[in-house]
Amino acid sequence: MTAAAQESTRRLRAGVIGLGWAGQQHVAAYAADPTVDLVAISAMEEHLLAEFGDRYQVEGRYPDWKQMLSEAEIDVVSIATPTFLHAPMAIAALEAGLHVITEKPMAENAEAAGRMVEAANTAGRVLDVSFNHRQRGDVRALKEVVDSGVLGKLYYAKTGWIRRQGIPGLGTWFTKSASAGGGAMMDIGIHMLDMALHLMDEPAVTAASASTHAEFGPLGRGGSGFGISAVEEGVPFEVEDLATAFLRLEGGGTLLLESSWAQWIAHDLCYVTLYGADGGATIEWGGPEEPRITVWTEVAGIPAELHPAAGEDGRHAAAVANFLQKVRSDDWAAHNGALALRRAEVIDACYASAKAGAEVTIGG
Ligand SMILES: NC(=O)c1ccc[n+]([C@@H]2O[C@H](COP(=O)([O-])OP(=O)(O)OC[C@H]3O[C@@H](n4cnc5c(N)ncnc54)[C@H](O)[C@@H]3O)[C@@H](O)[C@H]2O)c1
């Protein structure tokens, strides 16, 4: 029996590092899965170790994540810590023979993300990244519309996430470039980039032309209650609060991406709009209206507007279930984090373009 086949038949022992909002979603996902034993959690907050340890009856509670990796005898680990810690923690876990899922973004830059993929290849273990928003019910439904072929060839898309007032952890690791790697585009733009490329069937991004701005954060404006990490005295706002990008896709298509943590608008707005040769489609959420999917096409030569029903929202539980499915598959080598690395390369190229004030090519 292969190692993967053995994995498919036994219960898995899981651990989670980081107990902020993101880590709490992973803890809840494992705790609700009857095929998994959540046996270890790690965080710097003693009260959260106690609270979540008690709530989910987790015996292993570790202020020191390295101790957790060496003592807890786990098979899979979720890493939901500040972004600059994903690479060192994931590489150590992979080297210890664990399968790993990190929160998005994969790492603070593509160089660190590349080292993670190398470690997964060397260890022969699964490396996954939690892109939970592609597990939304409306995104899943729109993917089915695209896959049905009704939109024809997709050659243009627009996507964005613009918040009214939503800078996470203003003055914490979130707004330092070394620890976060970037601002709004790295944090929330990456969800929309992932979603749009996933819906478009993964065209390679060949070039990026981007600009970044910081008009809110440096003035202490636009902060939100997101993030539990402590605000550090005198931490400057070093990242962007708005980024725009024009991306060229293989085959000649293009994608527009806008990301903002704070903006003078009525309410938060998230959207993906797809333009195809035979039809168009959009999903939008964040405002007072219910999220809705709209498809424009022709039925028997008659212009038609359709509103497919959204499936169930999967979010983090589905992202974690997806990871566990990869762990239980026979093909660990195919799940080495390469797709998330490609997302990191696009984000890197956007920041390089914004710095240079010129288009930057990706992948040679
Ligand atoms: N997928 C999503 O929708 C989503 C949402 C929010 C955050 N995130 C991502 O999740 C990650 C964490 O974000 P957050 O908002 O939960 O952050 P946070 O600052 O609120 O929490 C960070 C957690 O990491 C722990 N931590 C830090 N250093 C540690 C160490 N050395 N050992 C053990 N634990 C340590 C902290 O104790 C804390 O529990 C980030 O990469 C962020 O981008 C994803």
The ligand as a Gaussian input file, in Angstrom:
#p B3LYP/6-31G(d) Opt

LIG

0 1
 N       -8.707000      33.731000       4.209000
 C       -9.205000      34.781000       4.846000
 O      -10.353000      35.160000       4.604000
 C       -8.352000      35.494000       5.852000
 C       -8.922000      36.424000       6.724000
 C       -8.092000      37.051000       7.668000
 C       -6.727000      36.765000       7.680000
 N       -6.205000      35.881000       6.783000
 C       -4.762000      35.550000       6.784000
 O       -4.493000      34.742000       7.935000
 C       -3.231000      35.090000       8.507000
 C       -3.456000      35.549000       9.953000
 O       -4.325000      36.664000       9.941000
 P       -5.188000      37.068000      11.247000
 O       -6.062000      38.185000      10.825000
 O       -5.792000      35.860000      11.847000
 O       -3.976000      37.625000      12.151000
 P       -3.974000      38.075000      13.673000
 O       -2.861000      39.031000      13.821000
 O       -5.343000      38.461000      14.098000
 O       -3.615000      36.691000      14.456000
 C       -2.349000      36.099000      14.297000
 C       -2.250000      34.848000      15.144000
 O       -0.955000      34.260000      14.888000
 C       -0.363000      33.945000      16.154000
 N        1.101000      33.958000      16.097000
 C        1.923000      34.971000      15.743000
 N        3.203000      34.586000      15.902000
 C        3.174000      33.309000      16.372000
 C        4.161000      32.371000      16.752000
 N        5.471000      32.667000      16.680000
 N        3.774000      31.152000      17.205000
 C        2.460000      30.841000      17.285000
 N        1.468000      31.695000      16.936000
 C        1.822000      32.908000      16.488000
 C       -0.852000      35.028000      17.078000
 O       -0.645000      34.609000      18.401000
 C       -2.319000      35.115000      16.653000
 O       -3.044000      34.105000      17.305000
 C       -2.641000      36.167000       7.603000
 O       -1.781000      35.575000       6.652000
 C       -3.857000      36.770000       6.910000
 O       -3.562000      37.282000       5.619000
 C       -6.992000      35.235000       5.892000

